[in-house]
Amino acid sequence: MNIKANAHRGYLLKYLLIGLAALAFGAWHLKDGLVTYPALREMADAYELLQGPLDENGKSEIADGELQANWQALAAENEWPEDVPKLNDEIDNLLLYNYFIGAIFTTIGLACLFLGLTTIGKWVELKDGVLSDKRGNSINIKDIVEIDKKRWEKKGLATLTAKSGGETKRMILDDLKFDRASVDEMLLHIEQTIGEDKIINGETEAHYQAIRNQKLAEREAKQAELDQMEEGDA
């Protein structure tokens, strides 16, 4: 059997789009933390200077009307907004929030972009009994002594362990990152070639394929039944 699985387009697009969106969201918050809110310090300092000392309730000794009149005059002089500005305590909280959110989403965005970009052009191929990938890894499937499917059902990862000449090699088949139908076909052929007794932590691919076929048949039968009901109503 000769079959080649290229990187799955949906996988690439998903991580690239998530990466770009998360990076943009994180960069926006970092911009606010580094530029937008620090720029408000000047107005906050000026307003707090006008307030003077505060009492135990955080109130200024200056009458509110006088304070607002003084601020409006100062704001007009400096071409600032006349509304009461954000004060330093609030700015401190906003800075912490934006640094935190910005750092998290920027990290997520870069990680997703890395996963997507580094997957472009990758492939895995089964040809003449040899499983190989773009990075130059290869194993003869007849040397495989174990197929670990612990992560196969949930994450689409099957770890193949091969031993030859005292050397142990491992390769991972990934039916989420690469074309699923092709990878599933590879794994089915490998299992049938080396024997199902090599499988641990999972069922055979033939078993999973039978379940998928059964679900497909049930969906088709249900759809056929709905189509008949619609034709009857018509």
Disulfide bonds with the S-S distance in Angstrom:
none
